[in-house]
Amino acid sequence: VGRRLKDYNPDSMIIALEPSTLSILKMGMEEGSHMIEGIGDDFIPGIVDEDIIDDIVLIDDFDAINMSKRIAREFGLGIGISSGANFLASVLSNDDDRIIATVFPDDNKKYITTKLSEPIDENPELISNKIKLLDFEVI
């Protein structure tokens, strides 16, 4: 996807994300544990072309989970934890009021026995609670 975006618009920024508790690309760590399933599991898949990545955003596990819960409550979208992380990475990387596209690669069905099924954490220190959700568009 990143390569196609760069082909279409060379000024496109490709932002990767990693769990802040396990950052292979950004911090050179090799081991750790996190709750954002499916990403950062101490390997970089062969499909990832690191040359097109413009930046890497570190996302806190609890913020990713909380963002997923808020999107579910406020928009009725049952998204998974990595989708919440993707949304946060897109918001945190938007420092120039660019048009942002992100992917919600999973839903919340497989997380029924995880922290995703617990109530929203209202902690004002969480980045996910400092974001005002206005609307969304499916493309």
N, CA, C and O atoms as a GROMACS GRO file, in nm:
protein
  556
    1VAL      N    1   0.083  -0.119   0.000
    1VAL     CA    2   0.000   0.000   0.000
    1VAL      C    3   0.087   0.125   0.000
    1VAL      O    4   0.062   0.219  -0.075
    2GLY      N    5   0.189   0.125   0.084
    2GLY     CA    6   0.278   0.241   0.091
    2GLY      C    7   0.348   0.269  -0.040
    2GLY      O    8   0.361   0.384  -0.081
    3ARG      N    9   0.393   0.165  -0.106
    3ARG     CA   10   0.461   0.182  -0.234
    3ARG      C   11   0.365   0.241  -0.337
    3ARG      O   12   0.404   0.330  -0.413
    4ARG      N   13   0.240   0.193  -0.341
    4ARG     CA   14   0.141   0.245  -0.436
    4ARG      C   15   0.109   0.392  -0.405
    4ARG      O   16   0.094   0.472  -0.497
    5LEU      N   17   0.099   0.425  -0.278
    5LEU     CA   18   0.074   0.565  -0.242
    5LEU      C   19   0.188   0.654  -0.288
    5LEU      O   20   0.165   0.763  -0.341
    6LYS      N   21   0.312   0.608  -0.269
    6LYS     CA   22   0.429   0.685  -0.312
    6LYS      C   23   0.433   0.698  -0.464
    6LYS      O   24   0.473   0.802  -0.516
    7ASP      N   25   0.391   0.592  -0.537
    7ASP     CA   26   0.384   0.599  -0.683
    7ASP      C   27   0.283   0.705  -0.727
    7ASP      O   28   0.308   0.782  -0.819
    8TYR      N   29   0.170   0.707  -0.660
    8TYR     CA   30   0.063   0.801  -0.693
    8TYR      C   31   0.100   0.944  -0.654
    8TYR      O   32   0.075   1.038  -0.730
    9ASN      N   33   0.159   0.959  -0.536
    9ASN     CA   34   0.197   1.091  -0.486
    9ASN      C   35   0.329   1.078  -0.411
    9ASN      O   36   0.330   1.035  -0.296
   10PRO      N   37   0.440   1.113  -0.475
   10PRO     CA   38   0.572   1.099  -0.411
   10PRO      C   39   0.586   1.175  -0.279
   10PRO      O   40   0.674   1.146  -0.200
   11ASP      N   41   0.499   1.273  -0.256
   11ASP     CA   42   0.502   1.348  -0.130
   11ASP      C   43   0.428   1.278  -0.017
   11ASP      O   44   0.428   1.326   0.096
   12SER      N   45   0.365   1.165  -0.047
   12SER     CA   46   0.296   1.089   0.057
   12SER      C   47   0.395   1.051   0.167
   12SER      O   48   0.510   1.018   0.140
   13MET      N   49   0.348   1.056   0.289
   13MET     CA   50   0.428   1.013   0.404
   13MET      C   51   0.377   0.876   0.448
   13MET      O   52   0.257   0.857   0.468
   14ILE      N   53   0.469   0.782   0.463
   14ILE     CA   54   0.434   0.649   0.510
   14ILE      C   55   0.482   0.638   0.654
   14ILE      O   56   0.601   0.647   0.683
   15ILE      N   57   0.386   0.620   0.744
   15ILE     CA   58   0.416   0.616   0.886
   15ILE      C   59   0.390   0.475   0.937
   15ILE      O   60   0.279   0.422   0.923
   16ALA      N   61   0.490   0.416   0.996
   16ALA     CA   62   0.475   0.285   1.059
   16ALA      C   63   0.448   0.306   1.207
   16ALA      O   64   0.474   0.414   1.261
   17LEU      N   65   0.396   0.205   1.272
   17LEU     CA   66   0.378   0.217   1.416
   17LEU      C   67   0.430   0.092   1.483
   17LEU      O   68   0.433  -0.016   1.424
   18GLU      N   69   0.469   0.110   1.606
   18GLU     CA   70   0.515  -0.001   1.688
   18GLU      C   71   0.465   0.020   1.830
   18GLU      O   72   0.447   0.133   1.875
   19PRO      N   73   0.442  -0.090   1.901
   19PRO     CA   74   0.409  -0.076   2.043
   19PRO      C   75   0.526  -0.011   2.117
   19PRO      O   76   0.641  -0.048   2.097
   20SER      N   77   0.496   0.085   2.200
   20SER     CA   78   0.604   0.156   2.270
   20SER      C   79   0.680   0.066   2.366
   20SER      O   80   0.794   0.096   2.402
   21THR      N   81   0.620  -0.046   2.407
   21THR     CA   82   0.690  -0.138   2.496
   21THR      C   83   0.781  -0.235   2.423
   21THR      O   84   0.856  -0.310   2.485
   22LEU      N   85   0.775  -0.234   2.288
   22LEU     CA   86   0.860  -0.321   2.208
   22LEU      C   87   0.887  -0.250   2.077
   22LEU      O   88   0.810  -0.263   1.982
   23SER      N   89   0.995  -0.176   2.072
   23SER     CA   90   1.023  -0.099   1.952
   23SER      C   91   1.148  -0.150   1.882
   23SER      O   92   1.259  -0.114   1.919
   24ILE      N   93   1.128  -0.232   1.782
   24ILE     CA   94   1.239  -0.293   1.708
   24ILE      C   95   1.302  -0.191   1.614
   24ILE      O   96   1.424  -0.170   1.617
   25LEU      N   97   1.220  -0.128   1.531
   25LEU     CA   98   1.272  -0.038   1.429
   25LEU      C   99   1.329   0.091   1.488
   25LEU      O  100   1.438   0.134   1.450
   26LYS      N  101   1.256   0.151   1.581
   26LYS     CA  102   1.294   0.283   1.630
   26LYS      C  103   1.402   0.278   1.737
   26LYS      O  104   1.490   0.364   1.741
   27MET      N  105   1.396   0.179   1.824
   27MET     CA  106   1.486   0.180   1.938
   27MET      C  107   1.583   0.062   1.940
   27MET      O  108   1.669   0.055   2.027
   28GLY      N  109   1.570  -0.030   1.845
   28GLY     CA  110   1.663  -0.141   1.837
   28GLY      C  111   1.645  -0.246   1.944
   28GLY      O  112   1.736  -0.326   1.967
   29MET      N  113   1.531  -0.248   2.011
   29MET     CA  114   1.507  -0.348   2.114
   29MET      C  115   1.478  -0.483   2.049
   29MET      O  116   1.431  -0.488   1.936
   30GLU      N  117   1.507  -0.588   2.120
   30GLU     CA  118   1.485  -0.721   2.063
   30GLU      C  119   1.373  -0.798   2.133
   30GLU      O  120   1.309  -0.882   2.070
   31GLU      N  121   1.348  -0.770   2.258
   31GLU     CA  122   1.248  -0.846   2.330
   31GLU      C  123   1.157  -0.753   2.408
   31GLU      O  124   1.192  -0.638   2.435
   32GLY      N  125   1.041  -0.803   2.443
   32GLY     CA  126   0.946  -0.726   2.521
   32GLY      C  127   0.810  -0.790   2.507
   32GLY      O  128   0.794  -0.889   2.435
   33SER      N  129   0.713  -0.734   2.573
   33SER     CA  130   0.578  -0.784   2.556
   33SER      C  131   0.484  -0.665   2.548
   33SER      O  132   0.508  -0.560   2.606
   34HIS      N  133   0.377  -0.686   2.473
   34HIS     CA  134   0.280  -0.580   2.455
   34HIS      C  135   0.145  -0.642   2.429
   34HIS      O  136   0.133  -0.764   2.417
   35MET      N  137   0.041  -0.559   2.421
   35MET     CA  138  -0.096  -0.609   2.404
   35MET      C  139  -0.154  -0.576   2.267
   35MET      O  140  -0.272  -0.601   2.244
   36ILE      N  141  -0.076  -0.520   2.176
   36ILE     CA  142  -0.125  -0.489   2.042
   36ILE      C  143  -0.090  -0.609   1.954
   36ILE      O  144   0.017  -0.615   1.894
   37GLU      N  145  -0.181  -0.703   1.949
   37GLU     CA  146  -0.154  -0.829   1.880
   37GLU      C  147  -0.135  -0.808   1.730
   37GLU      O  148  -0.200  -0.723   1.668
   38GLY      N  149  -0.044  -0.886   1.673
   38GLY     CA  150  -0.024  -0.886   1.528
   38GLY      C  151   0.082  -0.790   1.478
   38GLY      O  152   0.114  -0.792   1.360
   39ILE      N  153   0.137  -0.707   1.565
   39ILE     CA  154   0.242  -0.615   1.522
   39ILE      C  155   0.358  -0.619   1.622
   39ILE      O  156   0.339  -0.654   1.739
   40GLY      N  157   0.475  -0.584   1.575
   40GLY     CA  158   0.590  -0.567   1.662
   40GLY      C  159   0.637  -0.688   1.738
   40GLY      O  160   0.706  -0.675   1.839
   41ASP      N  161   0.601  -0.807   1.693
   41ASP     CA  162   0.637  -0.928   1.767
   41ASP      C  163   0.781  -0.968   1.742
   41ASP      O  164   0.808  -1.081   1.701
   42ASP      N  165   0.871  -0.880   1.766
   42ASP     CA  166   1.016  -0.891   1.752
   42ASP      C  167   1.062  -0.945   1.617
   42ASP      O  168   1.165  -1.012   1.607
   43PHE      N  169   0.984  -0.915   1.512
   43PHE     CA  170   1.029  -0.946   1.377
   43PHE      C  171   0.970  -0.843   1.281
   43PHE      O  172   0.867  -0.781   1.309
   44ILE      N  173   1.036  -0.826   1.169
   44ILE     CA  174   0.985  -0.739   1.064
   44ILE      C  175   0.954  -0.828   0.944
   44ILE      O  176   1.046  -0.887   0.886
   45PRO      N  177   0.826  -0.839   0.906
   45PRO     CA  178   0.790  -0.927   0.794
   45PRO      C  179   0.862  -0.888   0.666
   45PRO      O  180   0.892  -0.770   0.644
   46GLY      N  181   0.890  -0.986   0.582
   46GLY     CA  182   0.960  -0.961   0.456
   46GLY      C  183   0.888  -0.866   0.364
   46GLY      O  184   0.951  -0.804   0.278
   47ILE      N  185   0.757  -0.853   0.378
   47ILE     CA  186   0.679  -0.765   0.292
   47ILE      C  187   0.704  -0.616   0.323
   47ILE      O  188   0.672  -0.530   0.242
   48VAL      N  189   0.760  -0.588   0.440
   48VAL     CA  190   0.785  -0.449   0.480
   48VAL      C  191   0.909  -0.396   0.409
   48VAL      O  192   1.018  -0.451   0.422
   49ASP      N  193   0.890  -0.289   0.334
   49ASP     CA  194   1.001  -0.220   0.267
   49ASP      C  195   1.038  -0.100   0.353
   49ASP      O  196   0.975   0.006   0.345
   50GLU      N  197   1.140  -0.116   0.435
   50GLU     CA  198   1.179  -0.011   0.529
   50GLU      C  199   1.222   0.118   0.459
   50GLU      O  200   1.219   0.225   0.519
   51ASP      N  201   1.261   0.109   0.331
   51ASP     CA  202   1.306   0.228   0.258
   51ASP      C  203   1.194   0.327   0.231
   51ASP      O  204   1.222   0.445   0.207
   52ILE      N  205   1.068   0.283   0.233
   52ILE     CA  206   0.960   0.377   0.206
   52ILE      C  207   0.897   0.433   0.333
   52ILE      O  208   0.810   0.520   0.327
   53ILE      N  209   0.941   0.385   0.448
   53ILE     CA  210   0.888   0.435   0.575
   53ILE      C  211   0.954   0.568   0.608
   53ILE      O  212   1.076   0.577   0.621
   54ASP      N  213   0.870   0.671   0.622
   54ASP     CA  214   0.921   0.805   0.652
   54ASP      C  215   0.939   0.829   0.801
   54ASP      O  216   1.025   0.907   0.841
   55ASP      N  217   0.859   0.764   0.882
   55ASP     CA  218   0.869   0.784   1.026
   55ASP      C  219   0.804   0.665   1.097
   55ASP      O  220   0.728   0.589   1.037
   56ILE      N  221   0.836   0.651   1.223
   56ILE     CA  222   0.778   0.546   1.306
   56ILE      C  223   0.720   0.612   1.430
   56ILE      O  224   0.787   0.691   1.496
   57VAL      N  225   0.596   0.579   1.461
   57VAL     CA  226   0.529   0.633   1.578
   57VAL      C  227   0.515   0.521   1.680
   57VAL      O  228   0.473   0.410   1.646
   58LEU      N  229   0.548   0.550   1.803
   58LEU     CA  230   0.534   0.454   1.912
   58LEU      C  231   0.399   0.474   1.979
   58LEU      O  232   0.362   0.585   2.015
   59ILE      N  233   0.325   0.364   1.994
   59ILE     CA  234   0.191   0.370   2.051
   59ILE      C  235   0.185   0.287   2.178
   59ILE      O  236   0.228   0.172   2.180
   60ASP      N  237   0.131   0.346   2.283
   60ASP     CA  238   0.112   0.279   2.411
   60ASP      C  239  -0.002   0.178   2.402
   60ASP      O  240  -0.107   0.206   2.344
   61ASP      N  241   0.018   0.061   2.459
   61ASP     CA  242  -0.083  -0.046   2.458
   61ASP      C  243  -0.218   0.003   2.509
   61ASP      O  244  -0.321  -0.017   2.444
   62PHE      N  245  -0.217   0.067   2.625
   62PHE     CA  246  -0.343   0.108   2.687
   62PHE      C  247  -0.413   0.216   2.606
   62PHE      O  248  -0.536   0.221   2.603
   63ASP      N  249  -0.337   0.302   2.541
   63ASP     CA  250  -0.398   0.402   2.454
   63ASP      C  251  -0.462   0.336   2.332
   63ASP      O  252  -0.571   0.376   2.292
   64ALA      N  253  -0.395   0.238   2.273
   64ALA     CA  254  -0.451   0.167   2.157
   64ALA      C  255  -0.583   0.099   2.194
   64ALA      O  256  -0.682   0.108   2.121
   65ILE      N  257  -0.583   0.032   2.308
   65ILE     CA  258  -0.704  -0.036   2.355
   65ILE      C  259  -0.814   0.066   2.383
   65ILE      O  260  -0.928   0.046   2.342
   66ASN      N  261  -0.780   0.173   2.451
   66ASN     CA  262  -0.879   0.274   2.486
   66ASN      C  263  -0.936   0.343   2.362
   66ASN      O  264  -1.055   0.372   2.356
   67MET      N  265  -0.851   0.368   2.262
   67MET     CA  266  -0.897   0.431   2.139
   67MET      C  267  -0.995   0.340   2.067
   67MET      O  268  -1.096   0.387   2.013
   68SER      N  269  -0.967   0.211   2.065
   68SER     CA  270  -1.059   0.115   2.003
   68SER      C  271  -1.195   0.117   2.073
   68SER      O  272  -1.299   0.113   2.008
   69LYS      N  273  -1.193   0.125   2.205
   69LYS     CA  274  -1.318   0.129   2.283
   69LYS      C  275  -1.396   0.256   2.252
   69LYS      O  276  -1.518   0.251   2.236
   70ARG      N  277  -1.327   0.368   2.243
   70ARG     CA  278  -1.395   0.495   2.216
   70ARG      C  279  -1.457   0.496   2.076
   70ARG      O  280  -1.569   0.543   2.058
   71ILE      N  281  -1.383   0.445   1.977
   71ILE     CA  282  -1.436   0.440   1.841
   71ILE      C  283  -1.559   0.349   1.836
   71ILE      O  284  -1.656   0.379   1.766
   72ALA      N  285  -1.556   0.240   1.910
   72ALA     CA  286  -1.672   0.150   1.917
   72ALA      C  287  -1.792   0.222   1.979
   72ALA      O  288  -1.903   0.214   1.927
   73ARG      N  289  -1.769   0.290   2.089
   73ARG     CA  290  -1.879   0.358   2.158
   73ARG      C  291  -1.933   0.476   2.078
   73ARG      O  292  -2.054   0.492   2.067
   74GLU      N  293  -1.844   0.559   2.022
   74GLU     CA  294  -1.887   0.682   1.959
   74GLU      C  295  -1.931   0.667   1.814
   74GLU      O  296  -2.011   0.746   1.764
   75PHE      N  297  -1.878   0.566   1.744
   75PHE     CA  298  -1.913   0.547   1.604
   75PHE      C  299  -1.978   0.413   1.575
   75PHE      O  300  -2.025   0.390   1.464
   76GLY      N  301  -1.982   0.324   1.674
   76GLY     CA  302  -2.041   0.193   1.651
   76GLY      C  303  -1.956   0.101   1.566
   76GLY      O  304  -2.007   0.004   1.509
   77LEU      N  305  -1.826   0.128   1.557
   77LEU     CA  306  -1.735   0.046   1.479
   77LEU      C  307  -1.660  -0.048   1.573
   77LEU      O  308  -1.580  -0.004   1.655
   78GLY      N  309  -1.686  -0.176   1.562
   78GLY     CA  310  -1.620  -0.275   1.646
   78GLY      C  311  -1.482  -0.309   1.591
   78GLY      O  312  -1.466  -0.409   1.521
   79ILE      N  313  -1.384  -0.227   1.623
   79ILE     CA  314  -1.249  -0.246   1.569
   79ILE      C  315  -1.159  -0.311   1.674
   79ILE      O  316  -1.186  -0.306   1.793
   80GLY      N  317  -1.052  -0.373   1.626
   80GLY     CA  318  -0.957  -0.437   1.714
   80GLY      C  319  -0.852  -0.342   1.766
   80GLY      O  320  -0.851  -0.223   1.734
   81ILE      N  321  -0.763  -0.396   1.847
   81ILE     CA  322  -0.661  -0.316   1.915
   81ILE      C  323  -0.562  -0.254   1.817
   81ILE      O  324  -0.526  -0.138   1.832
   82SER      N  325  -0.518  -0.329   1.715
   82SER     CA  326  -0.424  -0.271   1.619
   82SER      C  327  -0.490  -0.161   1.536
   82SER      O  328  -0.422  -0.070   1.489
   83SER      N  329  -0.621  -0.169   1.518
   83SER     CA  330  -0.692  -0.061   1.448
   83SER      C  331  -0.692   0.066   1.533
   83SER      O  332  -0.674   0.176   1.481
   84GLY      N  333  -0.711   0.051   1.663
   84GLY     CA  334  -0.702   0.166   1.753
   84GLY      C  335  -0.562   0.226   1.750
   84GLY      O  336  -0.546   0.348   1.752
   85ALA      N  337  -0.461   0.140   1.743
   85ALA     CA  338  -0.323   0.186   1.734
   85ALA      C  339  -0.300   0.260   1.602
   85ALA      O  340  -0.236   0.365   1.601
   86ASN      N  341  -0.353   0.206   1.492
   86ASN     CA  342  -0.338   0.273   1.362
   86ASN      C  343  -0.401   0.412   1.364
   86ASN      O  344  -0.344   0.508   1.313
   87PHE      N  345  -0.520   0.420   1.424
   87PHE     CA  346  -0.587   0.551   1.431
   87PHE      C  347  -0.502   0.650   1.510
   87PHE      O  348  -0.482   0.764   1.467
   88LEU      N  349  -0.452   0.607   1.626
   88LEU     CA  350  -0.368   0.696   1.707
   88LEU      C  351  -0.242   0.739   1.631
   88LEU      O  352  -0.205   0.856   1.636
   89ALA      N  353  -0.178   0.647   1.562
   89ALA     CA  354  -0.058   0.681   1.486
   89ALA      C  355  -0.090   0.785   1.379
   89ALA      O  356  -0.010   0.875   1.354
   90SER      N  357  -0.206   0.773   1.316
   90SER     CA  358  -0.242   0.871   1.213
   90SER      C  359  -0.266   1.008   1.273
   90SER      O  360  -0.227   1.109   1.215
   91VAL      N  361  -0.329   1.013   1.389
   91VAL     CA  362  -0.353   1.142   1.456
   91VAL      C  363  -0.221   1.203   1.503
   91VAL      O  364  -0.197   1.322   1.484
   92LEU      N  365  -0.137   1.122   1.565
   92LEU     CA  366  -0.011   1.173   1.620
   92LEU      C  367   0.087   1.216   1.512
   92LEU      O  368   0.175   1.298   1.538
   93SER      N  369   0.074   1.162   1.392
   93SER     CA  370   0.168   1.199   1.285
   93SER      C  371   0.117   1.315   1.200
   93SER      O  372   0.186   1.357   1.108
   94ASN      N  373   0.000   1.366   1.229
   94ASN     CA  374  -0.059   1.473   1.149
   94ASN      C  375  -0.024   1.609   1.208
   94ASN      O  376  -0.105   1.670   1.277
   95ASP      N  377   0.098   1.655   1.180
   95ASP     CA  378   0.140   1.784   1.233
   95ASP      C  379   0.126   1.898   1.132
   95ASP      O  380   0.155   2.013   1.164
   96ASP      N  381   0.083   1.867   1.010
   96ASP     CA  382   0.069   1.970   0.906
   96ASP      C  383  -0.072   1.978   0.853
   96ASP      O  384  -0.093   2.032   0.744
   97ASP      N  385  -0.170   1.928   0.926
   97ASP     CA  386  -0.309   1.925   0.879
   97ASP      C  387  -0.322   1.862   0.741
   97ASP      O  388  -0.395   1.911   0.656
   98ARG      N  389  -0.250   1.751   0.721
   98ARG     CA  390  -0.258   1.676   0.596
   98ARG      C  391  -0.385   1.593   0.592
   98ARG      O  392  -0.452   1.574   0.694
   99ILE      N  393  -0.417   1.544   0.474
   99ILE     CA  394  -0.521   1.443   0.462
   99ILE      C  395  -0.458   1.311   0.503
   99ILE      O  396  -0.352   1.274   0.453
  100ILE      N  397  -0.523   1.241   0.593
  100ILE     CA  398  -0.468   1.118   0.649
  100ILE      C  399  -0.558   1.001   0.611
  100ILE      O  400  -0.681   1.011   0.615
  101ALA      N  401  -0.497   0.892   0.573
  101ALA     CA  402  -0.569   0.766   0.551
  101ALA      C  403  -0.507   0.662   0.642
  101ALA      O  404  -0.384   0.657   0.658
  102THR      N  405  -0.590   0.579   0.701
  102THR     CA  406  -0.539   0.470   0.783
  102THR      C  407  -0.621   0.346   0.753
  102THR      O  408  -0.723   0.352   0.684
  103VAL      N  409  -0.577   0.235   0.806
  103VAL     CA  410  -0.642   0.106   0.784
  103VAL      C  411  -0.684   0.049   0.918
  103VAL      O  412  -0.610   0.054   1.015
  104PHE      N  413  -0.805  -0.005   0.920
  104PHE     CA  414  -0.850  -0.081   1.037
  104PHE      C  415  -0.845  -0.228   0.997
  104PHE      O  416  -0.941  -0.280   0.940
  105PRO      N  417  -0.733  -0.296   1.026
  105PRO     CA  418  -0.712  -0.431   0.974
  105PRO      C  419  -0.785  -0.543   1.049
  105PRO      O  420  -0.781  -0.658   1.006
  106ASP      N  421  -0.851  -0.510   1.158
  106ASP     CA  422  -0.915  -0.617   1.235
  106ASP      C  423  -1.042  -0.566   1.302
  106ASP      O  424  -1.068  -0.446   1.307
  107ASP      N  425  -1.120  -0.661   1.354
  107ASP     CA  426  -1.239  -0.623   1.429
  107ASP      C  427  -1.221  -0.667   1.574
  107ASP      O  428  -1.116  -0.719   1.612
  108ASN      N  429  -1.322  -0.646   1.654
  108ASN     CA  430  -1.307  -0.671   1.797
  108ASN      C  431  -1.352  -0.810   1.842
  108ASN      O  432  -1.346  -0.840   1.961
  109LYS      N  433  -1.397  -0.895   1.751
  109LYS     CA  434  -1.452  -1.026   1.791
  109LYS      C  435  -1.352  -1.114   1.866
  109LYS      O  436  -1.389  -1.180   1.963
  110LYS      N  437  -1.228  -1.115   1.821
  110LYS     CA  438  -1.131  -1.206   1.882
  110LYS      C  439  -1.071  -1.152   2.013
  110LYS      O  440  -0.987  -1.218   2.074
  111TYR      N  441  -1.114  -1.035   2.056
  111TYR     CA  442  -1.060  -0.973   2.176
  111TYR      C  443  -1.158  -0.976   2.293
  111TYR      O  444  -1.141  -0.902   2.390
  112ILE      N  445  -1.258  -1.060   2.286
  112ILE     CA  446  -1.364  -1.061   2.386
  112ILE      C  447  -1.313  -1.092   2.527
  112ILE      O  448  -1.374  -1.051   2.625
  113THR      N  449  -1.202  -1.163   2.537
  113THR     CA  450  -1.148  -1.199   2.669
  113THR      C  451  -1.027  -1.112   2.706
  113THR      O  452  -0.951  -1.148   2.796
  114THR      N  453  -1.011  -1.000   2.638
  114THR     CA  454  -0.897  -0.911   2.666
  114THR      C  455  -0.945  -0.782   2.730
  114THR      O  456  -1.064  -0.765   2.757
  115LYS      N  457  -0.853  -0.692   2.753
  115LYS     CA  458  -0.885  -0.562   2.809
  115LYS      C  459  -0.978  -0.480   2.720
  115LYS      O  460  -1.038  -0.382   2.765
  116LEU      N  461  -0.990  -0.518   2.594
  116LEU     CA  462  -1.078  -0.446   2.502
  116LEU      C  463  -1.224  -0.457   2.545
  116LEU      O  464  -1.305  -0.371   2.511
  117SER      N  465  -1.259  -0.562   2.620
  117SER     CA  466  -1.398  -0.580   2.664
  117SER      C  467  -1.426  -0.509   2.797
  117SER      O  468  -1.540  -0.511   2.844
  118GLU      N  469  -1.325  -0.449   2.857
  118GLU     CA  470  -1.345  -0.376   2.982
  118GLU      C  471  -1.396  -0.235   2.953
  118GLU      O  472  -1.388  -0.190   2.839
  119PRO      N  473  -1.448  -0.164   3.054
  119PRO     CA  474  -1.497  -0.028   3.033
  119PRO      C  475  -1.386   0.066   2.985
  119PRO      O  476  -1.267   0.041   3.006
  120ILE      N  477  -1.427   0.174   2.922
  120ILE     CA  478  -1.334   0.277   2.876
  120ILE      C  479  -1.260   0.334   2.996
  120ILE      O  480  -1.321   0.360   3.100
  121ASP      N  481  -1.131   0.354   2.981
  121ASP     CA  482  -1.048   0.416   3.085
  121ASP      C  483  -1.058   0.567   3.067
  121ASP      O  484  -1.015   0.619   2.964
  122GLU      N  485  -1.113   0.635   3.163
  122GLU     CA  486  -1.134   0.780   3.153
  122GLU      C  487  -1.013   0.862   3.197
  122GLU      O  488  -1.023   0.984   3.212
  123ASN      N  489  -0.899   0.798   3.218
  123ASN     CA  490  -0.777   0.866   3.261
  123ASN      C  491  -0.745   0.981   3.165
  123ASN      O  492  -0.721   0.957   3.046
  124PRO      N  493  -0.744   1.106   3.214
  124PRO     CA  494  -0.720   1.221   3.125
  124PRO      C  495  -0.577   1.226   3.071
  124PRO      O  496  -0.549   1.303   2.979
  125GLU      N  497  -0.487   1.147   3.126
  125GLU     CA  498  -0.348   1.145   3.078
  125GLU      C  499  -0.332   1.062   2.950
  125GLU      O  500  -0.234   1.079   2.878
  126LEU      N  501  -0.427   0.974   2.922
  126LEU     CA  502  -0.419   0.894   2.801
  126LEU      C  503  -0.441   0.982   2.678
  126LEU      O  504  -0.534   1.063   2.675
  127ILE      N  505  -0.357   0.967   2.579
  127ILE     CA  506  -0.371   1.045   2.455
  127ILE      C  507  -0.507   1.018   2.392
  127ILE      O  508  -0.569   1.109   2.336
  128SER      N  509  -0.553   0.895   2.401
  128SER     CA  510  -0.682   0.858   2.342
  128SER      C  511  -0.798   0.938   2.400
  128SER      O  512  -0.902   0.953   2.335
  129ASN      N  513  -0.784   0.990   2.520
  129ASN     CA  514  -0.888   1.071   2.582
  129ASN      C  515  -0.872   1.220   2.553
  129ASN      O  516  -0.955   1.300   2.596
  130LYS      N  517  -0.769   1.258   2.483
  130LYS     CA  518  -0.747   1.398   2.447
  130LYS      C  519  -0.790   1.425   2.303
  130LYS      O  520  -0.778   1.538   2.254
  131ILE      N  521  -0.841   1.324   2.236
  131ILE     CA  522  -0.881   1.334   2.096
  131ILE      C  523  -1.033   1.348   2.089
  131ILE      O  524  -1.106   1.272   2.152
  132LYS      N  525  -1.078   1.445   2.013
  132LYS     CA  526  -1.222   1.462   1.990
  132LYS      C  527  -1.256   1.394   1.858
  132LYS      O  528  -1.209   1.435   1.752
  133LEU      N  529  -1.338   1.292   1.865
  133LEU     CA  530  -1.381   1.221   1.745
  133LEU      C  531  -1.499   1.295   1.683
  133LEU      O  532  -1.600   1.320   1.750
  134LEU      N  533  -1.486   1.331   1.555
  134LEU     CA  534  -1.590   1.409   1.490
  134LEU      C  535  -1.672   1.327   1.390
  134LEU      O  536  -1.794   1.330   1.393
  135ASP      N  537  -1.604   1.254   1.304
  135ASP     CA  538  -1.672   1.185   1.196
  135ASP      C  539  -1.573   1.087   1.132
  135ASP      O  540  -1.454   1.089   1.165
  136PHE      N  541  -1.621   1.003   1.043
  136PHE     CA  542  -1.532   0.915   0.968
  136PHE      C  543  -1.589   0.895   0.829
  136PHE      O  544  -1.708   0.919   0.805
  137GLU      N  545  -1.506   0.852   0.740
  137GLU     CA  546  -1.549   0.824   0.602
  137GLU      C  547  -1.486   0.693   0.558
  137GLU      O  548  -1.364   0.676   0.569
  138VAL      N  549  -1.565   0.603   0.509
  138VAL     CA  550  -1.517   0.476   0.458
  138VAL      C  551  -1.487   0.495   0.310
  138VAL      O  552  -1.572   0.542   0.234
  139ILE      N  553  -1.364   0.458   0.270
  139ILE     CA  554  -1.329   0.471   0.128
  139ILE      C  555  -1.288   0.337   0.071
  139ILE      O  556  -1.255   0.327  -0.047
   0.00000   0.00000   0.00000
